[in-house]
């Protein structure tokens, strides 16, 4: 029977650590600020932004929100980013994705000052990650590493399989596992003989967005299962990429959906904002 990896519990511990440090800085007259920009009326995006606001309130980080209308032009958005880059009171900038079709998200990400890029998406931060140098880490992959470490799951020397190669999760996840001395295989839609690859894995991280794709016959006994997926099953219920019920009695550790990886993303964002403040203050 598996040990449940409780992302809510670990997330709260990280936010408590950030909160303690932020409150100490505030007592010395320092204030830490995150600017969040959202464009349009995407419901999921507004829920994410609301959750980020609550996390800021809890940790003591000041949150500035720029809720822009659907018809905001690319030029207007870039101009706002320029102003936030220049504002010394703003320590971190986050532009909520997805953007409207008329705006080039790549151009927007590249416009953010790398020293304020708390999402870790700027090409400079991606390059530093590739070099295993100090940088802003993408929140979800960094959150997964925190989960593994706080549950004393050793990565070094272990066979790690990452399902998915997105710029947001898959690719940086593979790099972070490699940095921890894991032996990493990245799989994707063109991978041949996937089942035999996953059967060799000590740690599986699935981020492919397919409900219950990873089944018990794809996993060896005593594996660690990290499920990044957020899907709906045939009954409309929330589920992950992994068949949780079938895997629970076979693996040693597993993350639930919801309550596993999800809460970690915002906790790491708070940690990144604090890190940005420290870097900017030298």
C-alpha positions as CSV (number, residue, x, y, z in Angstrom):
1,X,0.0,0.0,0.0
2,X,1.3,3.4,-1.0
3,X,2.2,6.4,1.1
4,X,0.1,9.4,0.0
5,X,2.2,12.4,-0.9
6,X,0.2,15.3,0.6
7,X,0.8,18.4,-1.5
8,X,-1.5,20.5,0.6
9,X,0.6,19.8,3.8
10,X,3.9,20.4,2.1
11,X,2.6,23.5,0.3
12,X,1.4,25.0,3.7
13,X,4.8,24.3,5.2
14,X,6.6,26.2,2.4
15,X,4.2,29.1,2.6
16,X,4.7,29.2,6.4
17,X,8.4,29.4,5.9
18,X,8.0,32.2,3.3
19,X,5.5,34.0,5.6
20,X,8.0,33.9,8.6
21,X,10.7,35.4,6.5
22,X,8.5,38.0,4.8
23,X,7.1,39.2,8.2
24,X,10.6,39.5,9.5
25,X,11.5,41.7,6.6
26,X,8.4,43.8,7.0
27,X,9.4,44.4,10.6
28,X,12.6,46.0,9.2
29,X,10.5,48.2,6.8
30,X,10.9,46.0,3.7
31,X,8.0,45.1,1.5
32,X,7.9,42.4,-1.2
33,X,5.6,42.9,-4.2
34,X,4.3,40.6,-6.9
35,X,2.6,42.1,-9.9
36,X,0.1,39.8,-11.6
37,X,-1.3,40.6,-15.1
38,X,-4.3,38.9,-16.6
39,X,-5.9,39.5,-20.0
40,X,-9.4,38.6,-20.9
41,X,-12.2,36.6,-19.3
42,X,-10.8,33.0,-19.1
43,X,-12.6,31.5,-16.0
44,X,-9.8,29.1,-15.1
45,X,-7.2,31.9,-15.3
46,X,-9.2,34.1,-12.9
47,X,-9.5,31.2,-10.4
48,X,-5.7,30.8,-10.6
49,X,-5.2,34.5,-10.0
50,X,-7.6,34.5,-7.1
51,X,-5.6,31.6,-5.5
52,X,-2.3,33.5,-6.0
53,X,-3.9,36.6,-4.3
54,X,-4.9,34.5,-1.3
55,X,-1.4,33.0,-1.1
56,X,0.1,36.5,-1.2
57,X,-2.2,37.6,1.6
58,X,-1.2,34.6,3.7
59,X,2.5,35.0,3.2
60,X,2.5,38.8,3.6
61,X,3.5,39.6,0.0
62,X,1.9,42.6,-1.5
63,X,-0.1,41.7,-4.6
64,X,-0.8,44.1,-7.5
65,X,-3.3,42.9,-10.0
66,X,-3.8,44.3,-13.5
67,X,-7.0,42.9,-14.9
68,X,-7.0,43.9,-18.6
69,X,-9.9,43.6,-21.0
70,X,-10.2,41.1,-23.8
71,X,-9.4,43.7,-26.5
72,X,-6.1,44.7,-24.9
73,X,-3.5,45.0,-27.7
74,X,0.0,43.5,-27.6
75,X,1.5,46.9,-27.6
76,X,-0.5,47.9,-24.5
77,X,0.5,44.8,-22.6
78,X,4.2,45.2,-23.5
79,X,4.0,48.8,-22.4
80,X,2.6,47.7,-19.0
81,X,5.4,45.2,-18.6
82,X,8.0,47.9,-19.4
83,X,6.5,50.0,-16.6
84,X,6.6,47.1,-14.1
85,X,10.2,46.3,-15.1
86,X,11.2,49.8,-14.3
87,X,9.3,50.0,-11.0
88,X,11.8,49.2,-8.2
89,X,8.9,48.5,-5.8
90,X,7.9,45.5,-7.9
91,X,10.0,42.4,-7.2
92,X,8.2,39.8,-9.3
93,X,6.1,39.9,-12.5
94,X,3.7,37.2,-13.5
95,X,1.6,37.3,-16.7
96,X,-1.2,34.7,-16.5
97,X,-1.4,32.4,-19.4
98,X,-3.1,31.8,-21.8
99,X,-3.2,35.2,-23.4
100,X,-5.7,36.2,-26.1
101,X,-5.0,35.1,-29.7
102,X,-3.9,38.6,-30.8
103,X,-1.0,38.6,-28.3
104,X,2.2,36.7,-28.9
105,X,2.9,35.0,-25.5
106,X,6.6,34.3,-26.5
107,X,7.2,38.0,-27.0
108,X,5.5,38.9,-23.7
109,X,7.6,36.4,-21.7
110,X,10.8,37.7,-23.3
111,X,9.8,41.3,-22.4
112,X,9.8,40.5,-18.6
113,X,13.0,41.5,-16.8
114,X,14.7,38.1,-16.1
115,X,15.4,39.2,-12.5
116,X,11.6,39.5,-12.0
117,X,10.6,36.4,-13.9
118,X,9.1,34.5,-11.0
119,X,7.5,31.9,-13.3
120,X,11.0,30.9,-14.7
121,X,9.9,31.1,-18.3
122,X,12.3,33.7,-19.7
123,X,14.9,32.3,-22.1
124,X,17.7,33.5,-19.8
125,X,16.3,31.6,-16.8
126,X,15.8,28.5,-19.0
127,X,19.4,28.7,-20.1
128,X,20.6,29.0,-16.5
129,X,18.5,26.0,-15.6
130,X,20.1,24.1,-18.4
131,X,23.5,25.0,-16.9
132,X,22.3,24.0,-13.4
133,X,23.1,27.6,-12.4
134,X,21.1,29.6,-9.8
135,X,17.9,30.9,-11.4
136,X,14.1,31.1,-11.1
137,X,12.8,27.5,-11.3
138,X,9.5,26.8,-13.1
139,X,7.0,26.4,-10.2
140,X,5.5,23.0,-10.9
141,X,8.7,21.0,-11.6
142,X,10.4,22.7,-8.6
143,X,7.4,21.8,-6.5
144,X,7.7,18.2,-7.4
145,X,11.4,18.2,-6.4
146,X,10.3,19.7,-3.0
147,X,7.7,16.9,-2.6
148,X,10.2,14.2,-3.3
149,X,12.8,15.7,-0.9
150,X,10.3,16.3,1.9
151,X,9.2,12.7,1.8
152,X,12.8,11.6,1.9
153,X,12.6,10.0,-1.6
154,X,16.1,9.6,-2.9
155,X,16.5,10.7,-6.6
156,X,20.2,10.2,-7.0
157,X,21.0,7.1,-9.1
158,X,17.3,6.3,-9.6
159,X,15.7,5.6,-13.0
160,X,13.3,8.5,-13.6
161,X,10.8,8.6,-16.4
162,X,9.1,11.9,-17.3
163,X,6.0,11.6,-19.5
164,X,5.6,14.8,-21.5
165,X,8.0,17.3,-23.0
166,X,6.3,20.7,-22.6
167,X,8.3,23.8,-21.8
168,X,6.3,24.3,-18.6
169,X,6.6,20.9,-17.0
170,X,8.2,18.1,-19.0
171,X,11.5,19.6,-20.2
172,X,12.4,21.5,-16.9
173,X,11.3,18.4,-14.9
174,X,13.8,16.3,-16.7
175,X,16.5,18.8,-16.1
176,X,15.8,19.1,-12.4
177,X,15.8,15.4,-11.9
178,X,19.1,15.2,-13.8
179,X,20.4,17.9,-11.5
180,X,19.5,15.7,-8.6
181,X,21.6,12.9,-10.2
182,X,18.6,10.9,-11.4
183,X,19.0,8.8,-14.6
184,X,16.3,10.4,-16.7
185,X,14.3,9.3,-19.7
186,X,11.8,11.7,-21.3
187,X,8.9,10.1,-23.1
188,X,6.3,11.7,-25.4
189,X,3.7,10.9,-28.0
190,X,6.3,9.5,-30.5
191,X,8.0,7.2,-27.9
192,X,8.2,3.6,-29.0
193,X,7.7,0.8,-26.5
194,X,6.5,3.1,-23.7
195,X,5.3,0.4,-21.4
196,X,8.7,-1.3,-21.2
197,X,10.3,2.0,-20.4
198,X,7.9,2.9,-17.6
199,X,8.3,-0.6,-16.1
200,X,12.0,0.2,-15.5
201,X,11.3,3.4,-13.7
202,X,11.8,4.0,-10.0
203,X,10.2,7.4,-10.3
204,X,7.5,8.3,-12.8
205,X,6.4,11.9,-13.4
206,X,3.4,12.1,-15.7
207,X,2.4,15.4,-17.3
208,X,0.6,14.4,-20.5
209,X,-3.0,15.4,-19.8
210,X,-4.7,12.0,-20.5
211,X,-7.0,10.7,-17.9
212,X,-5.8,7.5,-16.2
213,X,-3.3,6.9,-18.9
214,X,-0.7,5.2,-16.6
215,X,-2.1,1.9,-15.6
216,X,-0.8,-0.7,-13.1
217,X,0.7,-3.0,-15.7
218,X,2.9,-0.1,-16.8
219,X,4.6,0.3,-13.4
220,X,6.9,-1.9,-11.4
221,X,6.3,-2.7,-7.8
222,X,7.5,-0.1,-5.2
223,X,7.7,2.8,-7.8
224,X,7.1,6.4,-6.9
225,X,4.2,8.0,-8.9
226,X,4.0,11.8,-9.4
227,X,0.8,12.8,-11.2
228,X,0.8,16.3,-12.7
229,X,-2.4,15.6,-14.8
230,X,-5.7,17.4,-14.2
231,X,-8.4,15.7,-16.3
232,X,-11.9,14.5,-16.2
233,X,-12.8,10.8,-16.4
234,X,-15.7,9.2,-18.2
235,X,-18.1,10.2,-15.4
236,X,-16.9,13.8,-15.3
237,X,-14.9,13.4,-12.1
238,X,-11.6,15.1,-11.6
239,X,-8.7,12.7,-12.1
240,X,-5.0,12.6,-13.0
241,X,-2.9,11.0,-15.7
242,X,-2.5,7.9,-13.5
243,X,-5.0,5.3,-12.5
244,X,-4.8,6.1,-8.8
245,X,-7.0,3.2,-7.5
246,X,-5.2,0.6,-9.5
247,X,-1.7,1.9,-8.6
248,X,-2.3,2.6,-4.9
249,X,-1.6,-1.0,-3.8
250,X,1.4,-1.4,-6.1
251,X,3.6,1.6,-5.7
252,X,5.4,2.9,-2.6
253,X,4.5,6.6,-3.0
254,X,1.8,8.4,-5.0
255,X,0.3,11.9,-5.4
256,X,-3.4,12.3,-5.4
257,X,-5.4,14.5,-7.8
258,X,-6.4,16.9,-6.5
259,X,-4.2,17.7,-3.5
260,X,-0.9,16.4,-4.8
261,X,1.2,18.5,-7.2
262,X,-1.3,21.3,-7.7
263,X,-1.0,23.1,-4.4
264,X,2.8,23.1,-4.8
265,X,2.8,25.4,-7.8
266,X,1.6,28.5,-5.9
267,X,3.8,27.7,-2.9
268,X,6.9,27.7,-5.1
269,X,5.7,30.9,-6.7
270,X,5.7,32.6,-3.3
271,X,9.2,31.2,-2.7
272,X,10.4,32.6,-6.0
273,X,9.0,36.1,-5.2
274,X,11.0,36.1,-2.0
275,X,14.1,34.9,-3.9
276,X,13.6,37.7,-6.4
277,X,13.5,40.3,-3.6
278,X,16.7,38.9,-2.1
279,X,18.5,38.9,-5.4
280,X,17.5,42.5,-6.2
281,X,18.7,43.6,-2.7
282,X,22.0,41.7,-3.2
